[in-house]
Amino acid sequence: MPPRRRTEPADGRAALAVWRADPSGVPVAARRTAVRFALEELADIAPGHTVEVRIPPDGAVQAVEGPRHTRGTPPNVVETDPQTWLELVTGAVAWSEAVASGRVRASGERADLTAYLPLQAARRR
């Protein structure tokens, strides 16, 4: 069963467009909608519970097929800020570049999201 959607795709794409127009001046509500939409998209294309992707303070999701995490600190965690996350999902920055520069903290053998980013739904249309 796919994860429940909290963000309407049209609203998520609109929020991404607002972010693209002015990444440094985007209203908090639009940024939060864009981040949550992108997290939900990731969970749709990479369903599972192996990697926890955290974008504080805007959201988190479990994704990627593999062993399910149920208690304690997850063995596979990706954490970054909202700006970097939106840059990753739109293709403005590469995964390897964000990790190398320390903008993304990724731990665990399944925490590499290269195969999923940028997200097709988040690319410019």
N, CA, C and O atoms as CSV, one atom per row, in Angstrom:
chain,resi,resn,atom,element,x,y,z
A,1,MET,N,N,0.841,-1.169,0.000
A,1,MET,CA,C,0.000,0.000,0.000
A,1,MET,C,C,0.894,1.243,0.000
A,1,MET,O,O,1.777,1.369,0.848
A,2,PRO,N,N,0.668,2.169,-0.956
A,2,PRO,CA,C,1.479,3.386,-0.980
A,2,PRO,C,C,1.169,4.279,0.209
A,2,PRO,O,O,0.070,4.227,0.761
A,3,PRO,N,N,2.142,5.103,0.606
A,3,PRO,CA,C,1.901,6.003,1.733
A,3,PRO,C,C,0.780,6.984,1.421
A,3,PRO,O,O,0.548,7.351,0.269
A,4,ARG,N,N,0.100,7.394,2.468
A,4,ARG,CA,C,-1.000,8.344,2.324
A,4,ARG,C,C,-0.442,9.707,1.945
A,4,ARG,O,O,0.529,10.177,2.539
A,5,ARG,N,N,-1.061,10.338,0.953
A,5,ARG,CA,C,-0.660,11.671,0.507
A,5,ARG,C,C,-1.272,12.723,1.412
A,5,ARG,O,O,-2.474,12.700,1.679
A,6,ARG,N,N,-0.448,13.642,1.880
A,6,ARG,CA,C,-0.966,14.784,2.641
A,6,ARG,C,C,-0.942,16.039,1.789
A,6,ARG,O,O,-1.631,17.012,2.099
A,7,THR,N,N,-0.165,16.031,0.728
A,7,THR,CA,C,-0.017,17.193,-0.134
A,7,THR,C,C,-0.596,16.885,-1.506
A,7,THR,O,O,-0.210,15.904,-2.141
A,8,GLU,N,N,-1.509,17.710,-1.958
A,8,GLU,CA,C,-2.032,17.554,-3.312
A,8,GLU,C,C,-0.884,17.811,-4.291
A,8,GLU,O,O,-0.171,18.803,-4.141
A,9,PRO,N,N,-0.687,16.943,-5.288
A,9,PRO,CA,C,0.410,17.146,-6.233
A,9,PRO,C,C,0.400,18.522,-6.904
A,9,PRO,O,O,1.463,19.110,-7.106
A,10,ALA,N,N,-0.756,19.035,-7.247
A,10,ALA,CA,C,-0.822,20.364,-7.874
A,10,ALA,C,C,-0.311,21.437,-6.913
A,10,ALA,O,O,0.393,22.360,-7.322
A,11,ASP,N,N,-0.664,21.312,-5.645
A,11,ASP,CA,C,-0.179,22.265,-4.634
A,11,ASP,C,C,1.327,22.134,-4.446
A,11,ASP,O,O,2.023,23.136,-4.287
A,12,GLY,N,N,1.829,20.913,-4.464
A,12,GLY,CA,C,3.261,20.682,-4.315
A,12,GLY,C,C,4.045,21.256,-5.478
A,12,GLY,O,O,5.079,21.893,-5.275
A,13,ARG,N,N,3.567,21.037,-6.695
A,13,ARG,CA,C,4.253,21.593,-7.869
A,13,ARG,C,C,4.213,23.118,-7.854
A,13,ARG,O,O,5.184,23.775,-8.229
A,14,ALA,N,N,3.087,23.675,-7.420
A,14,ALA,CA,C,2.979,25.139,-7.325
A,14,ALA,C,C,3.968,25.680,-6.291
A,14,ALA,O,O,4.602,26.710,-6.521
A,15,ALA,N,N,4.101,25.000,-5.167
A,15,ALA,CA,C,5.045,25.431,-4.135
A,15,ALA,C,C,6.486,25.345,-4.641
A,15,ALA,O,O,7.311,26.204,-4.329
A,16,LEU,N,N,6.783,24.307,-5.421
A,16,LEU,CA,C,8.123,24.206,-6.013
A,16,LEU,C,C,8.382,25.356,-6.981
A,16,LEU,O,O,9.494,25.880,-7.046
A,17,ALA,N,N,7.365,25.744,-7.725
A,17,ALA,CA,C,7.511,26.870,-8.647
A,17,ALA,C,C,7.784,28.160,-7.887
A,17,ALA,O,O,8.591,28.981,-8.323
A,18,VAL,N,N,7.117,28.340,-6.758
A,18,VAL,CA,C,7.355,29.528,-5.916
A,18,VAL,C,C,8.791,29.497,-5.400
A,18,VAL,O,O,9.472,30.523,-5.405
A,19,TRP,N,N,9.252,28.340,-4.958
A,19,TRP,CA,C,10.624,28.212,-4.467
A,19,TRP,C,C,11.627,28.508,-5.584
A,19,TRP,O,O,12.603,29.226,-5.366
A,20,ARG,N,N,11.391,27.958,-6.777
A,20,ARG,CA,C,12.306,28.188,-7.898
A,20,ARG,C,C,12.416,29.673,-8.240
A,20,ARG,O,O,13.493,30.158,-8.586
A,21,ALA,N,N,11.305,30.383,-8.143
A,21,ALA,CA,C,11.287,31.803,-8.499
A,21,ALA,C,C,12.148,32.637,-7.562
A,21,ALA,O,O,12.734,33.634,-7.983
A,22,ASP,N,N,12.232,32.239,-6.292
A,22,ASP,CA,C,13.021,33.009,-5.311
A,22,ASP,C,C,13.404,32.104,-4.143
A,22,ASP,O,O,12.792,32.177,-3.077
A,23,PRO,N,N,14.422,31.243,-4.336
A,23,PRO,CA,C,14.784,30.281,-3.293
A,23,PRO,C,C,15.106,30.895,-1.933
A,23,PRO,O,O,14.818,30.288,-0.901
A,24,SER,N,N,15.688,32.068,-1.916
A,24,SER,CA,C,16.054,32.654,-0.632
A,24,SER,C,C,14.918,33.443,0.007
A,24,SER,O,O,14.972,33.751,1.197
A,25,GLY,N,N,13.887,33.773,-0.774
A,25,GLY,CA,C,12.797,34.575,-0.235
A,25,GLY,C,C,11.451,33.872,-0.234
A,25,GLY,O,O,10.410,34.512,-0.083
A,26,VAL,N,N,11.470,32.562,-0.401
A,26,VAL,CA,C,10.210,31.819,-0.455
A,26,VAL,C,C,9.505,31.878,0.905
A,26,VAL,O,O,10.150,31.722,1.941
A,27,PRO,N,N,8.194,32.102,0.907
A,27,PRO,CA,C,7.466,32.072,2.182
A,27,PRO,C,C,7.583,30.698,2.844
A,27,PRO,O,O,7.657,29.674,2.164
A,28,VAL,N,N,7.599,30.690,4.156
A,28,VAL,CA,C,7.773,29.445,4.914
A,28,VAL,C,C,6.714,28.408,4.528
A,28,VAL,O,O,7.039,27.233,4.359
A,29,ALA,N,N,5.479,28.820,4.390
A,29,ALA,CA,C,4.404,27.873,4.059
A,29,ALA,C,C,4.645,27.212,2.705
A,29,ALA,O,O,4.421,26.010,2.560
A,30,ALA,N,N,5.095,27.969,1.721
A,30,ALA,CA,C,5.367,27.401,0.396
A,30,ALA,C,C,6.558,26.456,0.460
A,30,ALA,O,O,6.532,25.381,-0.140
A,31,ARG,N,N,7.604,26.850,1.187
A,31,ARG,CA,C,8.772,25.977,1.334
A,31,ARG,C,C,8.385,24.659,1.991
A,31,ARG,O,O,8.784,23.584,1.543
A,32,ARG,N,N,7.613,24.757,3.046
A,32,ARG,CA,C,7.206,23.553,3.775
A,32,ARG,C,C,6.368,22.633,2.880
A,32,ARG,O,O,6.540,21.415,2.908
A,33,THR,N,N,5.469,23.214,2.094
A,33,THR,CA,C,4.657,22.416,1.166
A,33,THR,C,C,5.541,21.755,0.121
A,33,THR,O,O,5.353,20.579,-0.190
A,34,ALA,N,N,6.500,22.491,-0.424
A,34,ALA,CA,C,7.406,21.935,-1.431
A,34,ALA,C,C,8.227,20.779,-0.857
A,34,ALA,O,O,8.382,19.743,-1.505
A,35,VAL,N,N,8.743,20.956,0.342
A,35,VAL,CA,C,9.542,19.907,0.984
A,35,VAL,C,C,8.696,18.661,1.229
A,35,VAL,O,O,9.119,17.550,0.909
A,36,ARG,N,N,7.527,18.836,1.783
A,36,ARG,CA,C,6.666,17.680,2.081
A,36,ARG,C,C,6.226,16.965,0.808
A,36,ARG,O,O,6.184,15.736,0.763
A,37,PHE,N,N,5.900,17.733,-0.215
A,37,PHE,CA,C,5.543,17.141,-1.507
A,37,PHE,C,C,6.696,16.283,-2.027
A,37,PHE,O,O,6.483,15.153,-2.468
A,38,ALA,N,N,7.913,16.818,-1.976
A,38,ALA,CA,C,9.072,16.085,-2.471
A,38,ALA,C,C,9.339,14.824,-1.638
A,38,ALA,O,O,9.717,13.789,-2.187
A,39,LEU,N,N,9.148,14.904,-0.341
A,39,LEU,CA,C,9.299,13.713,0.504
A,39,LEU,C,C,8.267,12.653,0.134
A,39,LEU,O,O,8.593,11.468,0.059
A,40,GLU,N,N,7.034,13.071,-0.095
A,40,GLU,CA,C,5.985,12.130,-0.485
A,40,GLU,C,C,6.273,11.522,-1.856
A,40,GLU,O,O,6.002,10.343,-2.081
A,41,GLU,N,N,6.821,12.321,-2.770
A,41,GLU,CA,C,7.205,11.804,-4.088
A,41,GLU,C,C,8.294,10.739,-3.944
A,41,GLU,O,O,8.235,9.690,-4.585
A,42,LEU,N,N,9.286,11.019,-3.097
A,42,LEU,CA,C,10.344,10.037,-2.863
A,42,LEU,C,C,9.750,8.733,-2.344
A,42,LEU,O,O,10.112,7.655,-2.815
A,43,ALA,N,N,8.842,8.824,-1.378
A,43,ALA,CA,C,8.214,7.620,-0.818
A,43,ALA,C,C,7.403,6.871,-1.872
A,43,ALA,O,O,7.276,5.649,-1.798
A,44,ASP,N,N,6.857,7.583,-2.847
A,44,ASP,CA,C,6.106,6.931,-3.929
A,44,ASP,C,C,7.023,6.169,-4.876
A,44,ASP,O,O,6.710,5.050,-5.282
A,45,ILE,N,N,8.163,6.779,-5.231
A,45,ILE,CA,C,9.038,6.117,-6.206
A,45,ILE,C,C,9.997,5.120,-5.567
A,45,ILE,O,O,10.537,4.248,-6.248
A,46,ALA,N,N,10.207,5.249,-4.264
A,46,ALA,CA,C,11.100,4.338,-3.544
A,46,ALA,C,C,10.405,3.877,-2.269
A,46,ALA,O,O,10.856,4.193,-1.168
A,47,PRO,N,N,9.299,3.127,-2.412
A,47,PRO,CA,C,8.565,2.722,-1.212
A,47,PRO,C,C,9.394,1.788,-0.334
A,47,PRO,O,O,10.202,0.999,-0.823
A,48,GLY,N,N,9.175,1.898,0.949
A,48,GLY,CA,C,9.867,1.052,1.900
A,48,GLY,C,C,10.066,1.778,3.206
A,48,GLY,O,O,9.569,2.886,3.408
A,49,HIS,N,N,10.806,1.131,4.095
A,49,HIS,CA,C,11.021,1.682,5.432
A,49,HIS,C,C,12.471,1.548,5.876
A,49,HIS,O,O,12.753,1.492,7.073
A,50,THR,N,N,13.390,1.495,4.920
A,50,THR,CA,C,14.784,1.260,5.250
A,50,THR,C,C,15.562,2.538,5.542
A,50,THR,O,O,16.449,2.538,6.396
A,51,VAL,N,N,15.245,3.617,4.850
A,51,VAL,CA,C,15.973,4.880,5.017
A,51,VAL,C,C,15.014,5.934,5.551
A,51,VAL,O,O,13.922,6.129,5.017
A,52,GLU,N,N,15.436,6.601,6.604
A,52,GLU,CA,C,14.658,7.717,7.119
A,52,GLU,C,C,15.275,8.999,6.575
A,52,GLU,O,O,16.453,9.275,6.807
A,53,VAL,N,N,14.475,9.782,5.851
A,53,VAL,CA,C,14.929,11.045,5.282
A,53,VAL,C,C,14.321,12.156,6.124
A,53,VAL,O,O,13.101,12.289,6.218
A,54,ARG,N,N,15.197,12.952,6.734
A,54,ARG,CA,C,14.756,14.014,7.644
A,54,ARG,C,C,15.129,15.376,7.070
A,54,ARG,O,O,16.278,15.624,6.703
A,55,ILE,N,N,14.133,16.247,7.003
A,55,ILE,CA,C,14.332,17.621,6.550
A,55,ILE,C,C,13.743,18.536,7.619
A,55,ILE,O,O,12.648,19.072,7.446
A,56,PRO,N,N,14.466,18.716,8.726
A,56,PRO,CA,C,13.924,19.546,9.799
A,56,PRO,C,C,13.916,21.026,9.409
A,56,PRO,O,O,14.855,21.484,8.758
A,57,PRO,N,N,12.917,21.762,9.777
A,57,PRO,CA,C,11.774,21.393,10.604
A,57,PRO,C,C,10.545,20.999,9.789
A,57,PRO,O,O,9.440,20.937,10.329
A,58,ASP,N,N,10.729,20.730,8.483
A,58,ASP,CA,C,9.575,20.596,7.588
A,58,ASP,C,C,8.985,19.208,7.452
A,58,ASP,O,O,7.788,19.095,7.186
A,59,GLY,N,N,9.745,18.160,7.616
A,59,GLY,CA,C,9.161,16.845,7.458
A,59,GLY,C,C,10.184,15.729,7.469
A,59,GLY,O,O,11.392,15.957,7.516
A,60,ALA,N,N,9.665,14.523,7.424
A,60,ALA,CA,C,10.489,13.315,7.372
A,60,ALA,C,C,9.653,12.204,6.748
A,60,ALA,O,O,8.423,12.234,6.780
A,61,VAL,N,N,10.342,11.234,6.186
A,61,VAL,CA,C,9.666,10.102,5.571
A,61,VAL,C,C,10.588,8.898,5.639
A,61,VAL,O,O,11.811,9.033,5.670
A,62,GLN,N,N,9.981,7.720,5.664
A,62,GLN,CA,C,10.748,6.490,5.518
A,62,GLN,C,C,10.521,5.994,4.098
A,62,GLN,O,O,9.395,5.982,3.601
A,63,ALA,N,N,11.602,5.588,3.457
A,63,ALA,CA,C,11.537,5.158,2.065
A,63,ALA,C,C,12.593,4.097,1.808
A,63,ALA,O,O,13.353,3.744,2.710
A,64,VAL,N,N,12.645,3.601,0.625
A,64,VAL,CA,C,13.609,2.646,0.093
A,64,VAL,C,C,13.340,1.229,0.619
A,64,VAL,O,O,13.244,0.982,1.821
A,65,GLU,N,N,13.229,0.341,-0.324
A,65,GLU,CA,C,12.951,-1.059,-0.019
A,65,GLU,C,C,14.127,-1.690,0.713
A,65,GLU,O,O,15.286,-1.369,0.453
A,66,GLY,N,N,13.807,-2.585,1.626
A,66,GLY,CA,C,14.824,-3.298,2.394
A,66,GLY,C,C,14.300,-3.614,3.771
A,66,GLY,O,O,13.094,-3.547,4.010
A,67,PRO,N,N,15.194,-3.959,4.684
A,67,PRO,CA,C,14.761,-4.305,6.043
A,67,PRO,C,C,14.039,-3.130,6.705
A,67,PRO,O,O,14.476,-1.983,6.619
A,68,ARG,N,N,12.952,-3.438,7.351
A,68,ARG,CA,C,12.142,-2.419,8.010
A,68,ARG,C,C,12.759,-2.031,9.347
A,68,ARG,O,O,13.168,-2.880,10.139
A,69,HIS,N,N,12.812,-0.725,9.573
A,69,HIS,CA,C,13.286,-0.213,10.852
A,69,HIS,C,C,12.081,-0.010,11.763
A,69,HIS,O,O,11.089,0.583,11.340
A,70,THR,N,N,12.146,-0.490,13.006
A,70,THR,CA,C,10.986,-0.356,13.889
A,70,THR,C,C,11.268,0.348,15.210
A,70,THR,O,O,10.361,0.970,15.763
A,71,ARG,N,N,12.491,0.276,15.742
A,71,ARG,CA,C,12.754,0.875,17.063
A,71,ARG,C,C,14.134,1.496,17.130
A,71,ARG,O,O,15.065,1.050,16.459
A,72,GLY,N,N,14.253,2.526,17.944
A,72,GLY,CA,C,15.556,3.145,18.159
A,72,GLY,C,C,16.005,3.989,16.992
A,72,GLY,O,O,15.201,4.361,16.137
A,73,THR,N,N,17.279,4.288,16.955
A,73,THR,CA,C,17.848,5.092,15.881
A,73,THR,C,C,17.928,4.262,14.609
A,73,THR,O,O,18.483,3.163,14.625
A,74,PRO,N,N,17.391,4.762,13.522
A,74,PRO,CA,C,17.441,3.994,12.268
A,74,PRO,C,C,18.883,3.809,11.794
A,74,PRO,O,O,19.711,4.701,11.980
A,75,PRO,N,N,19.192,2.671,11.188
A,75,PRO,CA,C,20.547,2.431,10.707
A,75,PRO,C,C,20.880,3.233,9.444
A,75,PRO,O,O,22.055,3.436,9.138
A,76,ASN,N,N,19.874,3.685,8.719
A,76,ASN,CA,C,20.073,4.430,7.480
A,76,ASN,C,C,19.320,5.749,7.582
A,76,ASN,O,O,18.089,5.776,7.566
A,77,VAL,N,N,20.068,6.839,7.686
A,77,VAL,CA,C,19.454,8.156,7.879
A,77,VAL,C,C,20.074,9.151,6.904
A,77,VAL,O,O,21.287,9.175,6.692
A,78,VAL,N,N,19.210,9.962,6.321
A,78,VAL,CA,C,19.636,11.093,5.502
A,78,VAL,C,C,19.035,12.326,6.154
A,78,VAL,O,O,17.839,12.365,6.441
A,79,GLU,N,N,19.872,13.337,6.387
A,79,GLU,CA,C,19.358,14.565,6.976
A,79,GLU,C,C,20.001,15.759,6.280
A,79,GLU,O,O,21.205,15.777,6.025
A,80,THR,N,N,19.175,16.750,5.982
A,80,THR,CA,C,19.657,17.985,5.383
A,80,THR,C,C,18.659,19.097,5.669
A,80,THR,O,O,17.587,18.861,6.225
A,81,ASP,N,N,19.023,20.293,5.287
A,81,ASP,CA,C,18.145,21.444,5.475
A,81,ASP,C,C,17.176,21.553,4.288
A,81,ASP,O,O,17.417,20.954,3.240
A,82,PRO,N,N,16.089,22.308,4.443
A,82,PRO,CA,C,15.099,22.436,3.371
A,82,PRO,C,C,15.681,22.961,2.057
A,82,PRO,O,O,15.327,22.464,0.988
A,83,GLN,N,N,16.553,23.942,2.120
A,83,GLN,CA,C,17.142,24.523,0.897
A,83,GLN,C,C,17.899,23.456,0.107
A,83,GLN,O,O,17.700,23.311,-1.099
A,84,THR,N,N,18.756,22.722,0.785
A,84,THR,CA,C,19.541,21.681,0.113
A,84,THR,C,C,18.633,20.594,-0.433
A,84,THR,O,O,18.845,20.119,-1.549
A,85,TRP,N,N,17.622,20.187,0.333
A,85,TRP,CA,C,16.695,19.159,-0.126
A,85,TRP,C,C,16.026,19.581,-1.435
A,85,TRP,O,O,15.965,18.800,-2.384
A,86,LEU,N,N,15.530,20.807,-1.483
A,86,LEU,CA,C,14.852,21.270,-2.695
A,86,LEU,C,C,15.834,21.391,-3.860
A,86,LEU,O,O,15.460,21.151,-5.008
A,87,GLU,N,N,17.062,21.753,-3.582
A,87,GLU,CA,C,18.076,21.768,-4.637
A,87,GLU,C,C,18.343,20.351,-5.159
A,87,GLU,O,O,18.511,20.155,-6.363
A,88,LEU,N,N,18.383,19.382,-4.271
A,88,LEU,CA,C,18.588,17.990,-4.679
A,88,LEU,C,C,17.436,17.466,-5.518
A,88,LEU,O,O,17.655,16.857,-6.565
A,89,VAL,N,N,16.213,17.698,-5.069
A,89,VAL,CA,C,15.075,17.118,-5.777
A,89,VAL,C,C,14.818,17.785,-7.119
A,89,VAL,O,O,14.214,17.178,-8.003
A,90,THR,N,N,15.267,19.024,-7.288
A,90,THR,CA,C,15.072,19.711,-8.558
A,90,THR,C,C,16.278,19.588,-9.481
A,90,THR,O,O,16.213,20.016,-10.634
A,91,GLY,N,N,17.361,19.021,-9.005
A,91,GLY,CA,C,18.545,18.852,-9.826
A,91,GLY,C,C,19.479,20.045,-9.818
A,91,GLY,O,O,20.420,20.088,-10.610
A,92,ALA,N,N,19.247,21.011,-8.949
A,92,ALA,CA,C,20.125,22.185,-8.866
A,92,ALA,C,C,21.479,21.839,-8.264
A,92,ALA,O,O,22.460,22.543,-8.504
A,93,VAL,N,N,21.544,20.770,-7.490
A,93,VAL,CA,C,22.806,20.295,-6.918
A,93,VAL,C,C,22.792,18.761,-6.980
A,93,VAL,O,O,21.742,18.136,-6.830
A,94,ALA,N,N,23.954,18.175,-7.199
A,94,ALA,CA,C,24.078,16.715,-7.272
A,94,ALA,C,C,24.239,16.130,-5.875
A,94,ALA,O,O,24.782,16.776,-4.979
A,95,TRP,N,N,23.767,14.913,-5.700
A,95,TRP,CA,C,23.878,14.211,-4.426
A,95,TRP,C,C,25.331,14.176,-3.955
A,95,TRP,O,O,25.626,14.527,-2.812
A,96,SER,N,N,26.235,13.751,-4.838
A,96,SER,CA,C,27.643,13.609,-4.444
A,96,SER,C,C,28.229,14.944,-3.995
A,96,SER,O,O,29.011,14.987,-3.045
A,97,GLU,N,N,27.865,16.019,-4.660
A,97,GLU,CA,C,28.353,17.351,-4.285
A,97,GLU,C,C,27.818,17.769,-2.914
A,97,GLU,O,O,28.563,18.300,-2.090
A,98,ALA,N,N,26.530,17.531,-2.672
A,98,ALA,CA,C,25.923,17.907,-1.396
A,98,ALA,C,C,26.510,17.103,-0.237
A,98,ALA,O,O,26.720,17.645,0.848
A,99,VAL,N,N,26.773,15.826,-0.459
A,99,VAL,CA,C,27.375,14.990,0.586
A,99,VAL,C,C,28.824,15.418,0.838
A,99,VAL,O,O,29.239,15.572,1.986
A,100,ALA,N,N,29.586,15.607,-0.237
A,100,ALA,CA,C,30.996,15.980,-0.099
A,100,ALA,C,C,31.176,17.318,0.620
A,100,ALA,O,O,32.145,17.508,1.355
A,101,SER,N,N,30.240,18.239,0.405
A,101,SER,CA,C,30.350,19.559,1.030
A,101,SER,C,C,29.793,19.584,2.453
A,101,SER,O,O,29.880,20.605,3.136
A,102,GLY,N,N,29.228,18.474,2.897
A,102,GLY,CA,C,28.677,18.404,4.247
A,102,GLY,C,C,27.268,18.965,4.372
A,102,GLY,O,O,26.755,19.096,5.483
A,103,ARG,N,N,26.643,19.293,3.266
A,103,ARG,CA,C,25.271,19.823,3.311
A,103,ARG,C,C,24.253,18.704,3.542
A,103,ARG,O,O,23.133,18.961,3.983
A,104,VAL,N,N,24.643,17.472,3.247
A,104,VAL,CA,C,23.811,16.293,3.502
A,104,VAL,C,C,24.601,15.374,4.415
A,104,VAL,O,O,25.779,15.103,4.180
A,105,ARG,N,N,23.937,14.900,5.459
A,105,ARG,CA,C,24.522,13.881,6.321
A,105,ARG,C,C,23.793,12.578,6.013
A,105,ARG,O,O,22.579,12.475,6.193
A,106,ALA,N,N,24.540,11.593,5.552
A,106,ALA,CA,C,23.955,10.310,5.175
A,106,ALA,C,C,24.729,9.204,5.867
A,106,ALA,O,O,25.949,9.110,5.736
A,107,SER,N,N,24.009,8.364,6.609
A,107,SER,CA,C,24.665,7.256,7.290
A,107,SER,C,C,23.941,5.964,6.972
A,107,SER,O,O,22.719,5.945,6.824
A,108,GLY,N,N,24.679,4.913,6.871
A,108,GLY,CA,C,24.108,3.601,6.574
A,108,GLY,C,C,24.364,3.206,5.136
A,108,GLY,O,O,24.517,4.055,4.257
A,109,GLU,N,N,24.406,1.899,4.910
A,109,GLU,CA,C,24.758,1.385,3.584
A,109,GLU,C,C,23.691,1.641,2.521
A,109,GLU,O,O,23.991,1.566,1.329
A,110,ARG,N,N,22.461,1.939,2.917
A,110,ARG,CA,C,21.393,2.197,1.943
A,110,ARG,C,C,21.008,3.675,1.864
A,110,ARG,O,O,20.001,4.017,1.246
A,111,ALA,N,N,21.794,4.545,2.479
A,111,ALA,CA,C,21.426,5.964,2.580
A,111,ALA,C,C,21.813,6.797,1.358
A,111,ALA,O,O,21.620,8.013,1.372
A,112,ASP,N,N,22.344,6.194,0.320
A,112,ASP,CA,C,22.700,6.923,-0.896
A,112,ASP,C,C,21.452,7.044,-1.777
A,112,ASP,O,O,20.935,6.038,-2.263
A,113,LEU,N,N,20.969,8.270,-1.982
A,113,LEU,CA,C,19.742,8.501,-2.747
A,113,LEU,C,C,20.015,8.890,-4.203
A,113,LEU,O,O,19.120,9.387,-4.887
A,114,THR,N,N,21.232,8.670,-4.675
A,114,THR,CA,C,21.604,9.028,-6.046
A,114,THR,C,C,20.622,8.471,-7.075
A,114,THR,O,O,20.292,9.157,-8.042
A,115,ALA,N,N,20.158,7.257,-6.884
A,115,ALA,CA,C,19.279,6.620,-7.865
A,115,ALA,C,C,17.904,7.282,-7.951
A,115,ALA,O,O,17.180,7.070,-8.924
A,116,TYR,N,N,17.540,8.070,-6.962
A,116,TYR,CA,C,16.194,8.648,-6.913
A,116,TYR,C,C,16.156,10.154,-7.161
A,116,TYR,O,O,15.090,10.718,-7.409
A,117,LEU,N,N,17.317,10.804,-7.094
A,117,LEU,CA,C,17.354,12.263,-7.207
A,117,LEU,C,C,18.095,12.688,-8.463
A,117,LEU,O,O,19.099,12.062,-8.803
A,118,PRO,N,N,17.653,13.717,-9.167
A,118,PRO,CA,C,16.495,14.553,-8.852
A,118,PRO,C,C,15.190,13.801,-9.118
A,118,PRO,O,O,15.150,12.846,-9.894
A,119,LEU,N,N,14.138,14.250,-8.461
A,119,LEU,CA,C,12.829,13.632,-8.625
A,119,LEU,C,C,12.199,14.089,-9.940
A,119,LEU,O,O,12.203,15.279,-10.258
A,120,GLN,N,N,11.670,13.154,-10.684
A,120,GLN,CA,C,11.036,13.481,-11.964
A,120,GLN,C,C,9.909,14.491,-11.786
A,120,GLN,O,O,9.788,15.420,-12.583
A,121,ALA,N,N,9.091,14.328,-10.766
A,121,ALA,CA,C,7.941,15.223,-10.541
A,121,ALA,C,C,8.374,16.632,-10.157
A,121,ALA,O,O,7.591,17.575,-10.273
A,122,ALA,N,N,9.610,16.782,-9.702
A,122,ALA,CA,C,10.078,18.098,-9.251
A,122,ALA,C,C,10.858,18.842,-10.329
A,122,ALA,O,O,11.207,20.009,-10.151
A,123,ARG,N,N,11.129,18.181,-11.429
A,123,ARG,CA,C,11.869,18.847,-12.500
A,123,ARG,C,C,10.995,19.902,-13.151
A,123,ARG,O,O,9.768,19.811,-13.160
A,124,ARG,N,N,11.660,20.892,-13.686
A,124,ARG,CA,C,10.948,22.003,-14.333
A,124,ARG,C,C,10.120,21.478,-15.496
A,124,ARG,O,O,10.581,20.644,-16.275
A,125,ARG,N,N,8.901,21.972,-15.604
A,125,ARG,CA,C,8.018,21.565,-16.705
A,125,ARG,C,C,7.700,22.733,-17.561
A,125,ARG,O,O,6.969,22.599,-18.543
